[in-house]
């Protein structure tokens, strides 16, 4: 897997959790949260000279808070996820752009990160990206265990499958769903850390156009767009497939516009196939 695959993979894992939570769960702001987190790290660690690891913690905290706000708006205020995350996408993008501006009002990238930070995204261990070993694989294992072995995982699938039945069963639906969106924000913050350390720069547009790719990977990996179904392993397999496809199109010189078009077609096809499969599975159960 490429280093880019780790970053988009983290966002895809975030979308997996959110989509499983059901009730139209989706996060169109996930790329914007990454951008906001990246700029927070850049401004604090690069521009203001604060310890880079403290800056990273703050950046991840900002991303986690952004996810939490999405979850609260969806679960407690009852605004549809599509509307909430579309709105916060613009809000988070605007904040990222605002804090990137210099004293003259120009949006400027920040690139003066210390060397002890860049190793995370640029170094390899036995020709394997370091970020894959110390960040991505541990997160995959943890999330897989959470969904398959914990009470929270069972509750997440339950509210995604049937929100009303889960509520009557005593499951705190709102809390479970808010945690899913919060975890999504946290993963976007981790992705921001990995990306800024890889490219040695923070820009307000780092997460642009990553939303479609992340959602495509999650759905391609078997996550039911309606909610209640999906696995971390399925998403990981889809990450490999999309990464290989993306690399192939780039090496073939395919126009970036057409690359997004191909991903759009894959997303629609995956959603249709998943819908048909899960519909047949539910019919056979009944």
N, C-alpha and C positions, 0 to 999 in steps of 0.2 A: 504494500500500500504506500502511496506517495504521502509526503508531508501535507499536501493540500487535502488529501483524503481524510486525514485525522481531523482537520478543522471542520470540513463540511459534515464529517461523520458525527461529531459532537452535536452539531445543530440538528442532524437527522434523529439522533437519540432523543433530543429534547422534544422534537415534534412527535416522536413515537409515544412518549409518555402523555403528552397533551391530547393527541388524537384518541388514544385509548380511553381517556377520561369521559368521552362521549359528549352529548348535547351539542353537537357541532363543533367540538373542540378542535381548534387550529390556532396557530400563532404566526400571523403575517409579520409580526414585529421582531422575530427572532434575529434576523440579520441586523436590524437597527439597534437592538440591544447589544449585539457584538460591537457595532461601531461606537456606541456610547461608552461601553466598557473600555474599548481600546483607547479612545480619546482621554478617558479618565486616567488610565495608566500613563499615557503619553504626557499629559499636562502635569501630573504630579511627579512622575519619575524622570521625564525628559526635560520639561521646561522649568519646573520649580526645583528640581534637584533633590526631591525627597527620596529616601531609600527605595530602591526599585521594588523590593519585595513587599514593603508596606503599601506602595502604590498599587501593586498587583492585587493585594488583599482588598483594598478599597475599590478597585475596578470591578473585581468579582462581586463584591458586596453591592455595588451599584446595579450590576446586572441582575443579581438575585432580587433586589428590591423592585426592579422594573418588572420582573416576572411575577412577583408577589402582587403588585398593583394590577396587572392583567388578571390574575386569578381572583382578586377581590371584586373587580368590576364584573367579571363573568359570573361568579358564584353568589356574591352577596347582593350586588346591584341588579343582577339578572339581565345584563346587556349581552346580546348575542356575541359569541367569540369573534366572528368575522368582523363585526363593527368595532368591537373593542380594540382588537389588535391592528386593524387597519388605521384606526385613529392614533394609537400609541406608536405605530410605525412612523408616522409623520412627526409626532411629538419628540420621540427619541432621536430621530434623524436631525431635527432642528436643534435640539440641545447639543448633540455631538458637533454640529456645524458651528454653533455659537461658541462653544468653549475652545474650538480649534483656531479661532481668530486671533491675530496678533493685535498690537496696539493701533494699527492702521485699519483694522476692520477686514483684513484679508484672511481667508481660511488657509492655514498653513499646516502641512504635515510635520510631524515631530519625529526626528530620527536619531537624536543623540542619546541612545540607550547604552548602558554600561555593558562591557563584554561578559560579565558574569551572568547576564540575563539572556544574551543572544544564544548561548550554548544550547538552551532548551529546544529552540526551534531549528537550529542549524547543524547540530552535531549528530553523528551516527555512532552506533555501537555495533560492531561486527556487520557493518553495512545496513543496519536497521535504524531507521530514524529514532532518535532518543525519545522524542515526544510520544511515539507509538508505544515504547516500552514502559515509560514511567508515568504517562498520563492516560493514554487511550485504552490500553488493555486493562489496567486496574478499574477504570470507570465502567467498561463493558462488563467485567465480572461482578462488580458491585450492583449495577443496575439489573443484571440478570438475576442475581440472588434476591434483590428486593421484589421484583415482579413474580418470581417463581416460588419463593420460600417464606415471604413475610405476610403478616396480616394486612399491611398496607397494600401490597400487591394484589391480594385477593379482593380487597375493597375497591381498588382502582378498576379492576375488570368488572366488578359487580355494578358499580355506578355507570360504567360505560355501556354495559349490556342492557340494563333496565334501571333507570334512575329512580323511578317510583317504588319498585319492588325493593331496591337496596335501602331506600329511606325507611320503608315500613319494617325492614329487617333490623333497624337500629344503627345503620351505618351513617356516620356524619358526612353526608355527601359533599357539603360545601367545603369542609376542611380537607377532605381527600383531594378534591379538584383543585383547590388553592395550592396545595403542596405540589401537585403535578406542574402547574404553571410556574411555581417558584423554582422547582428543580430545573425546569426548562431555562429560566433566566440564569441560574447558576451555571449550567452547561454552556450557555452562550458566553458567559464571563470567562470560563476556562478556555473556550475557543479563541476569545480575544487575546488572552495571555499567550497562547501557542502561536497565533498568527503574528502578533507584534514582535515576538521574539524570533520568528522565522524571517520576516521581511525587514526587520530592524527599523520599523516605521509605524507610526500611528496616523491614520487618516480618517476623516469623518465619513468616508464612503466605503470603508473596508467590508462592510456586510451587505453592500448593495447586490441585489440579484441572487442572494444565497437562499432566500425564502423558498423559491420554487424548487430549487435543487434539494433542499432538506426535506420538504414535503414529498417530493417525488420518490426519494430514497425510502422514506418511511412507508409509503403506500406500496411501493414495489416490493418491499420486504415482507408484505403480508399484513400490515396494519390496516384494519378495516376503517375506512374513512368515516363510517357511522359511529364507530367507537366500540369498546368492549373486547376487541380482538387485536392481537399483535404480539410479537416477541422481540426481544433485544437481538437474539441470534439472527432472526430473519432480517432485521434492519442492517446488521453487520454484513451479511451476505450481499445485500443490495448496495451497501457502500462500496464494496469491492467491484461490483458490476458497473456501477455508475462511474467510479474512478477510472476503470479500464476504458469505458466508452468515452469519457471525457478526454482522456489522454489520446485515444485513437483519433478522435475528431480534430484535436489540436495538431497532432502530427500530420494529419491529412490536409491541413490547411482549411478546414471547414470554417466558414464565416461564423463569428460568435452569435450573430442573430439566428442563424440556422441551428446552432447548438442549443439555444434556448427553445427553439421550435421543436427540436427532437425530444427534449426533456418534457415539454408540454404534452406531446403525443404519448410519451411513455406514462406520464402521470394519469392522463385520461384512460388509457388502455388498462393500466394497473387497477385503477379505481373500479372500472367496469368488471374486470375479471374477479377482483376481490368480492364485489357485490354479488356476482353470480355464484361464486363458490360458497360464500357464507349463507346465501339464501338457500342453496341446496342442502347445506349442512343443517340449517335450522329446520328445514322441511322434513329431513330424514329423522331428526330427533323427535319431532312432533308426530 
